[in-house]
Amino acid sequence: MARICDLTGTRPIKGSHIWRSGKAKKKGGIGTHVTAITKRRFFPNLQRVKALLPNGEIGYIRVTAKALKKGLVTKAPKRTWKKDAAKKA
């Protein structure tokens, strides 16, 4: 499953992990030097949320925490009916 936000389209981005060695000049050393660089990925903070979809239905969508904080998601109303009452009717 792709790690993509259903609302904003945010997806993983590329980056690097940089290893450095040495002591900073500021702290009395001869300066830091890069010893290795490896590739890495930054993933969006995706949450599975039960929400009111644009077509009026209620369903689960995967959205970023940032979209939730901004208020882009309309959460689904709480369920009021009971399972037992639905079976009897």
C-alpha positions in Angstrom: 0.0 0.0 0.0 1.4 3.4 -1.0 2.2 5.8 1.9 0.3 8.7 0.4 -2.2 11.1 2.1 -5.7 10.8 0.5 -6.3 14.6 1.0 -3.0 16.4 0.5 -1.2 13.9 -1.6 1.9 14.0 0.7 4.2 11.1 0.0 7.7 10.0 1.2 10.6 12.2 0.3 14.3 11.4 -0.2 17.0 12.6 2.0 20.4 11.5 3.4 21.9 10.5 6.8 25.3 12.3 7.1 28.0 10.9 9.4 30.5 13.4 10.6 33.7 13.0 12.7 36.0 15.4 14.4 35.6 18.3 16.8 34.1 21.7 15.7 36.6 24.6 15.3 34.4 26.6 17.7 35.1 24.0 20.4 38.8 23.9 19.9 39.1 21.2 17.2 40.3 21.3 13.6 36.8 21.1 12.1 34.3 18.3 11.4 34.5 16.2 8.2 31.9 14.1 6.5 32.9 10.4 6.6 29.8 8.8 5.0 26.5 9.6 3.4 23.6 7.1 3.1 20.3 7.5 1.5 17.1 7.5 3.6 13.4 8.3 3.3 11.2 10.6 5.3 7.7 9.1 5.7 4.5 11.2 6.3 2.8 10.7 9.6 -0.3 8.9 8.3 -3.3 8.2 10.4 -6.3 6.0 9.5 -9.5 8.0 10.3 -13.2 7.3 10.0 -14.4 10.4 8.1 -17.3 11.8 6.1 -16.3 11.5 2.4 -17.0 14.1 -0.2 -19.7 11.9 -1.8 -21.6 11.8 1.5 -20.6 8.3 2.6 -18.7 7.4 5.8 -15.4 5.5 5.4 -11.9 5.1 6.5 -9.2 7.3 4.8 -5.5 7.7 5.4 -4.5 11.3 6.1 -1.5 13.0 7.6 -1.5 14.3 11.1 -0.9 17.8 9.6 -4.1 17.6 7.6 -6.0 16.5 10.8 -4.6 19.5 12.7 -5.5 21.9 9.9 -9.1 20.7 10.1 -9.3 19.4 6.5 -11.1 16.2 7.7 -14.7 16.1 8.7 -14.9 13.2 11.3 -17.8 10.8 11.1 -20.6 11.2 13.6 -20.7 8.7 16.5 -22.9 5.7 16.0 -26.1 5.8 18.0 -27.7 2.4 17.3 -26.9 -0.8 19.1 -26.0 -4.1 17.5 -28.7 -6.0 19.4 -31.5 -3.6 18.5 -30.6 -4.0 14.8 -30.8 -7.8 14.9 -34.3 -7.8 16.6 -35.9 -5.4 14.1 
